Amino acid sequence: MTDRSLVLVLGDQLTPTLASLDCADPAKGVILMAEVCAEATYAWHHKKKLALVFSAMRHFAEELRTVGWTVDYRKLDPAQGFRSLKDAVHSAAAAHSATSVKITEPGEWRLKQDVESWAEDLGLPVYMLEDTRFVATHAEFEDWAEGRKSLRMEYFYRQMRRKTGLLMEGDKPAGGKWNYDAENRKPASADLFMPRLPMFEPDKITEDVLDLIERQFPEHPGCLRPFTYAATRTDAELARDHFIDACLPLFGDYQDAMLAGEPYLYHSVLSAYLNVGLLDPIDLCRRAEAAWQSGDAPLNAVEGFIRQIIGWREYIRGIYWHEGPEYT
């Protein structure tokens, strides 16, 4: 029997090099992407978050089609009867005569535990692959945590520096110190010049999503419009480049500063694009490192920014899986 995999891509897995895509064959496999009401309502999501995720999903589906994938995209429709992602998978598996289901590990305990029960219900093998978009594997974090009385981020961060080679000079940290946080505490004054955050005009796909969110989730918190987020990989990369060029040089100095009426200062505002998969974390760190190497950004700024990604971001993920769903 020819293997015909159904590859489920979640809303925070919008990455062409996703593990489940890498191990599937575009000539045989079918990608399923589904906007499911249960995933939009299990938490009280901000309207803009829902709009960003749904629009980015729709744009990513088009991106995949252009490189040869068959994509079965299920738009949100309360009348369709899908109560959950499992229902959508069951329907698509039958429609495409799938012989297996592949999925990259979800980023939440809730959904991972649900997926682990699917094989019996679907009558198909369900292969869950580790998310390779992170630096530390689960096993590496567990090895690091074992036997430690205190799980301090700083020491985990140093291990991530060694593993990636970011800001390393041989086996020593660049500049002789691991952490330049002491230099990153300048106060912001009212006359501080700050670059403006790039804004992106919604296209037809995004406008359709905005109308959908207004119609289906009117009680969710937040103002939906104006909506100026990047919903495509191209626009997310423009936002990335703007940060590296215009904001990174002073990011370090003012990363802890607050100023009334200035919500962003020199911060990147890229975390949403990292978290849905439009930007690659290591690529972003490499670009920041290159700015320091070329003399376009100081070490304290670049180290502080890289620490947020391979330090805090990786560490918090590690703690989340290490401690389990009862951790508060």
HUHU-V373440 format. One line per field, one symbol per residue. ss: DSSP state (a for helix, b for strand, c for the rest). psi: psi as a letter, one per 30 degrees, with the letter a starting at -180 (. if undefined). Layout:
ss: ???
psi: ???
This chain:
ss: ccccbbbbccccccccccaaaacccccccbbbbbccaaaaacccccaaaaaaaaaaaaaaaaaaaacccbbbbbcccaaaccccaaaaaaaaaaaccccbbbbbccccaaaaaaaccaaaaaccbbbbbccccccccaaaaaaaacccccccaaaaaaaaaaaacccbbccbbaaaccccaaaccccccccccccccccccccaaaaaaaaaaaaaccccccccccccccccaaaaaaaaaaaaaaaaaaaaaaccccbccbccccccccaaaaaaccccaaaaaaaaaaaaacccccaaaaaaaaaaaaaaaaaaaaaaaaaccccc
psi: kkkjkjjkklfghhkfgkefefgljffelkkkkkjkeefffflikkeeeeeeeeeeeeeeeeeeefgfkkkjkjlkjfffgjfleeeeeeeeeeeghkflkkkkklgkeeeeeeeffeeeefgkkjjkkkjgflekleeeeeeefkfkfkikeeeeeeeeeeefgkhkjbglkkffkekgefghhklklfgkkklkkkkkkkaeeeeeeeeeeeefhfflllkekkjglkfleeeeeeeeeeeeefeeegeeegfglkkkfjfebglehfeeeeffgfkkeeeeeeeeeeeeefgfkleeeeeeeeeeefdeeeeeeeeeeeflffk.
